[in-house]
């Protein structure tokens, strides 16, 4: 019978910090520069930094809120129904499937802050443990995490033996689920069943609370509708986008930078994951009419401190939306970025033969003035004419 195990990683947690220690066989020292970028805080990812690097040890520290608790702590004091709700909250972890980032799927590495699950340690491709998994292996790890939440304190060996599977039909359904989506559907249905049982039990205890239970049933219905809408959103919007991102990442690895931008053409840059934004931005830079040394100089600035705005600037450059790139450059106040985008606007306006001549000359003069201003400030030659 198929069994699963968690990735062996040493995790130490304090009130405001999570420290992860990796051994030499769990990372590639020469690829850590790229890994820095994926330690930036983003959506449900905690901010991280490399605290120590040697040939034998890599120590990474993540900053967490003192009000957050690990799932390991929470599930110890939760009842069966509360653990079901927690298991349903981790559904967004499936978003990392087919991405360069692989979260460590373990209760010690996941933290509940309010109603949000925050992730501490994450691996990077095949360079830092945990390595990016194929879909089937990801499902095994995800299933192990769900079981660890629902059945704390029970060894996985006991959970997976035939006797336990025969005794617990719900466990059997989860074990046989062929996808994360199917597991989430099973969890959602079980939550609804348990809510109904709890409601019936409360009615027997106290008939005077009838009106409260009536409104609770209404909430249950809304929860069912909300769950259905969540599945619909995933199937018709999120899943196709993930497929495009996966295709773009394959094209990026093959240096097909034009293919990357074409594949992600219809996606709003702001909705892309960190990894997809990075791939799109680098592809845009590689396709720019710049020297190899200029491209290298730009790419070396993409470190842990690189913010999303700089990635979006280059993505919109690649899309030809120079006015949006200009807005971003003005916001971050980067004079080199401003000079570059004004140069792009000047060239685009100059070749626009359909534009009214007066308006065209007005814009060309405005862009030329801006370019002269930033060229003078940066001490560069006027090579935009």
Protein Blocks (a to p, Z undefined) as FASTA:
>chain_A
ZZdddddddddddfkbccddddfklccfklmmmmmmmmpcehjaccdddfbdcfkbccdd
ddddfkbccfklmmmmpcfklmmmmmmmmmmmmmmgoiabdcdddfklpccehjaccdfb
dcehjlbccddddfklmmmmmmmmmmmmmmghiafklmmpmklmmmmmmlmmmmmpcbfk
lmmmmmmmmmmmmmmmmmmmmmmmommlmmmmmmmmmmmmmmmmmmmmmmmmmmmmmmmm
mmmmmmmmmmmmnopaklmmmmmmmpcfklpcfklmmmmmmmmmmmpccdfklmmmmmmm
mcfklcfklmmmmmmmmnopaklmmmmmmmnopaklmmmmmmmmmmmmmmmmkbcfklmm
mmmmmmmmmmmmmmmmnopacfkZZ
